[in-house]
Amino acid sequence: MSEAASGTTALEQVQRHFARFAQGHAHLRLYHAICRGLADDPDAASLLLAAQPGQARPVLLLAALHDLVLRRPELPAARWYSSVVGRDAVATGDPWPEVRATILDHADELRRTIATHRTQTNEVNRAVYVAAAVSLAARDLPDTPVVLVELGASAGLLLEVDRYRVELRRQGVALVVGDPDSAVTCHGEDRSPTPLASLALPPVAARVGLDVAPIDTADADAIRWLEACIWPDVPRRIERFRAAMILLRTDPPRLQRGDMVEDLEGTVEATLQDLTSTEGRDLHLVVFSSWALTYVERARRGFVAEVLARCARAVPAVSWVTAEPAGCVPGLPLPEGLPVDDDTTVLGARRWRGGRELAAEAWGTCHPHGEWLAVTGP
Ligand SMILES: C[S@@+](CC[C@H](N)C(=O)[O-])C[C@H]1O[C@@H](n2cnc3c(N)ncnc32)[C@H](O)[C@@H]1O
């Protein structure tokens, strides 16, 4: 419907989006207050109209503003951001007057950021379900080295899953996977009907990430934007991201620019060629995607399995592990009772052994950022 026909201007729609965001996120002190302010303030809210088509979402303006205060910690709005001043030093009271002043004083700068950026994520705590899923995929080959390939890897933070301490808590007791002494700790609650008794990651022989827009860990602006897209109100997220970035810089995973369907076969072949000493004989190829396949057109998603079936002729064990919304992965059954196209994150795998595909398995569900997981199978 056109603006004239609907009687709503683009600016009014933007303000409604801010009002809805505020309503749905009352638990986020800062972002709730900012969005409530923007909902009633056409001058400040109008900045979002600079967004690229389809990108005018509240989180884009919030990220642009976060990026600004990360770059300019002397601005009045910065003292409301725990990511700038530290969690213990965040100002109290109503942030909106100072945040509004900062928005209006830097309107041109913010508009430029909004016009040239899209929100981007790489959530370290997703290592909780990646660790569980890779362990489950390797349960029949616990000692075989894996070649990890992530589809939609962003900056590659999840490819380092074995370098983090991943804690799965249940009634105060933690099951630890990965490196117990790591400076990066990921936390999740085990809500499985039968408690997870043991999980172990296999040794990692190689790791590579494929992304249409990979983020170079040496690019300070790109890393700051990734950080700016994290909501500062959520405890531990920024801190964990920063710790993971420090770890990653010492030995970053290889990232390949490309489409996860079109360029998968070439990426796998090149990675295996680099491991010629093992000749692919004692390797387990584990391809995983976490909230990434869902961005690929539905009609193209099935080609990933076709490519992997071909790879399974050269590599004795191939697993495709997914953490994607329900109904996203072709050929994967749904956990019982879950409707198709539900936003719940479903864990599952399609696996090939000795060139033949095994029955696809849904393993359960999890929080999209790994705050809990419920493994119901295998
Ligand atoms: C929501 S992010 C998830 C990043 C990471 N997997 C995580 O869980 O934190 C989705 C990623 O998929 C990438 N992506 C989207 N479509 C893609 C495609 N067709 N091929 C490769 N990467 C793609 C995006 O660039 C982005 O980095």
Ligand as a Chemical Component Dictionary entry (heavy atoms), coordinates in Angstrom:
data_LIG
# 
_chem_comp.id                   LIG 
_chem_comp.type                 NON-POLYMER 
_chem_comp.pdbx_formal_charge   0 
_chem_comp.three_letter_code    LIG 
# 
loop_
_chem_comp_atom.comp_id 
_chem_comp_atom.atom_id 
_chem_comp_atom.alt_atom_id 
_chem_comp_atom.type_symbol 
_chem_comp_atom.charge 
_chem_comp_atom.model_Cartn_x 
_chem_comp_atom.model_Cartn_y 
_chem_comp_atom.model_Cartn_z 
_chem_comp_atom.pdbx_ordinal 
LIG C1  C1  C 0  23.385 -13.704 11.277 1  
LIG S1  S1  S 1  25.034 -13.836 10.666 2  
LIG C2  C2  C 0  25.552 -15.263 11.580 3  
LIG C3  C3  C 0  27.035 -15.312 11.728 4  
LIG C4  C4  C 0  27.554 -16.506 12.524 5  
LIG N1  N1  N 0  27.241 -17.745 11.839 6  
LIG C5  C5  C 0  27.003 -16.533 13.932 7  
LIG O1  O1  O 0  26.224 -17.465 14.228 8  
LIG O2  O2  O -1 27.319 -15.671 14.748 9  
LIG C6  C6  C 0  24.789 -14.499 9.042  10 
LIG C7  C7  C 0  26.051 -14.523 8.195  11 
LIG O3  O3  O 0  25.758 -15.194 6.978  12 
LIG C8  C8  C 0  26.402 -14.503 5.912  13 
LIG N2  N2  N 0  25.703 -14.853 4.663  14 
LIG C9  C9  C 0  24.433 -14.526 4.303  15 
LIG N3  N3  N 0  24.147 -15.050 3.093  16 
LIG C10 C10 C 0  25.258 -15.736 2.678  17 
LIG C11 C11 C 0  25.575 -16.507 1.516  18 
LIG N4  N4  N 0  24.701 -16.671 0.531  19 
LIG N5  N5  N 0  26.796 -17.070 1.453  20 
LIG C12 C12 C 0  27.708 -16.896 2.443  21 
LIG N6  N6  N 0  27.454 -16.174 3.561  22 
LIG C13 C13 C 0  26.247 -15.607 3.672  23 
LIG C14 C14 C 0  26.307 -13.047 6.311  24 
LIG O4  O4  O 0  27.270 -12.245 5.648  25 
LIG C15 C15 C 0  26.561 -13.137 7.820  26 
LIG O5  O5  O 0  27.923 -13.049 8.141  27 
# 
loop_
_chem_comp_bond.comp_id 
_chem_comp_bond.atom_id_1 
_chem_comp_bond.atom_id_2 
_chem_comp_bond.value_order 
_chem_comp_bond.pdbx_ordinal 
LIG C1  S1  SING 1  
LIG S1  C2  SING 2  
LIG S1  C6  SING 3  
LIG C2  C3  SING 4  
LIG C3  C4  SING 5  
LIG C4  N1  SING 6  
LIG C4  C5  SING 7  
LIG C5  O1  DOUB 8  
LIG C5  O2  SING 9  
LIG C6  C7  SING 10 
LIG C7  O3  SING 11 
LIG C7  C15 SING 12 
LIG O3  C8  SING 13 
LIG C8  N2  SING 14 
LIG C8  C14 SING 15 
LIG N2  C9  SING 16 
LIG N2  C13 SING 17 
LIG C9  N3  DOUB 18 
LIG N3  C10 SING 19 
LIG C10 C11 SING 20 
LIG C10 C13 DOUB 21 
LIG C11 N4  SING 22 
LIG C11 N5  DOUB 23 
LIG N5  C12 SING 24 
LIG C12 N6  DOUB 25 
LIG N6  C13 SING 26 
LIG C14 O4  SING 27 
LIG C14 C15 SING 28 
LIG C15 O5  SING 29 
# 
